[in-house]
Amino acid sequence: MSDEPIRFGMVGSPSTTPRSGTAFAVEQIRRLGLDHLEIAWVHSVRASEKTCAAIRAAAEKHGVTLSVHAPYYINLNSQTAEAMAKSDARLLAAARVGWQAGARDIVFHPGSYHGQPPDQVYERVREKLSEIRGILDAEGVDVILRPETMGKPAVFGTLDELLQLSRDIPGVLPCIDFAHLHAREGKVNTYAEFVDVLRAVEKALGREGLETLHAHVSGIEYGPRGEKQHLPFNEADFRYRELLQALVDMDVHGSIAVEAPDPFHDADALMLQATYRRVREKKTPAKA
């Protein structure tokens, strides 16, 4: 495992993985020289105990850290009891199975406003997330639940909302998707704005917030209603070099998973890692 402050990887298996299966994806992450894999259980969570054991063993052997992207269909502001029960079950399954597989961070999309006032939705989300956190704590499932900043104004998940959730509920921290922050309003794409985001994290959560950061980064297409789709960096306007400079200047530690569309995520993750290393070298030149 790299001893650099930030570990780079991707969401989902590398496109160059020679065989299917997450354990083989972990091995390929190490072959590529990356350090992190976010397991993309975005449709369902069906890994057996045997599979989880193999994933955990591969991660420990190769020094690769793991996170999980939980199913897309989670909505902590579901509008019916049946939908809410299914949403709860998906998040609990991702956390329980992810913990068995060796993952510590469980990333999920927190929900929709459904046209309701944001303050009202916040209270509902906080109540549900506290309930789920309590269940996991009682079971000894020692994961961090990470609601993700979202790229559309119609959905719950501003930076302020997630920082407040993280203050209100122990065991909850944000997954900061910088592309989503950019797409939500067409802003957050300069060095100064990236520093402002990191300072907001530090103000809300202390240095721990910057020393345990988990983030997504990619290019993104967006319009008046926010996010449309993720893109490779070379097809987007996202100023990733300025983000990396801000991360270095603010001495951020943690993990970054690239969420470029297949098959570009391998190359984009490696490019981002290499650029980060160049930025760090310029910041702290080697001693003679």
Steps between C-alpha positions, in 0.01 A plus 500: 500500500619848420612716790372811319232705677234420240429155358367497145275243337166471327133414539449153353746249365783615272410445137827307463409239765566164328229304686165592650471529875588766755799308640658505154415871470695561822801321351474711185485821704837403649646407158405842372677664794180636655400462864122509532194325360139606552291188453205593278205313647277761340213271397496237774713347777532125451854404604523177700709456816754307291522781246536759775782301658680486164463873448627579850797264459594652163480854639719412798752314283534782247468798736189635328240689702131448425179694501153403375261692280159385623201450264367805320146431619556618858278794595484603865202719413294223338133587484344164595571257782573222249750710307667615821536143626666396173731803512602423859568138407726599211714731711522249787600224257771714341642582843484146640640327191752776436629462856540124446696574181737738678354834395480785749319771302146446370401760240136557406265750336294634790165581338269742325316810615179385324405867480509538879680777693869415546483555878215251528685246288814548708315400817360188333840398365667565835242287681533209257879513488519510881276193512718309253817609677357369827423159346853466361659610827299241692628233259861614524516596131781753523462693175471869415175587325577756231208679332625644170476859382259494209509666160136605451321780691186283521666243727615513859876522540653847517835532673338691788233234548754220516734688731208561735408129491861419583488731800167360618569126464821327617629253243381713207737698276447640149616354173592816314438452129675805359352445154152503652574820691609657171196375305238595759530874427777519239739637763769349729761472227784731605784472747336754732167315493665165567683652797169641624349149492791355695490783752127438549578135574769598747277756670217249541698186581843618613826366363353149515273597211803575282709210626233239421361649178329270253420657165392430145654690209425487127407709204131577474240631257234726648229749415245728670363201695843383608675173426439318173778241487858433606771555238872432456710794615608586145137550393398722791567844645584376850823663626646201676851649520368786711317253722819300550690816588236586760520148647878526531494854642237403760696183591206271433526127573264224392383330182376614160305274265473601135153449354569537128295290256646164400754452344653836592516463878834310502680771303329787684583355842865452406519848347347655812744314725799601286391864493453498877855371541637776279312763699637358826856494363477868407361580842776314688809464279737217583792596722846499349 
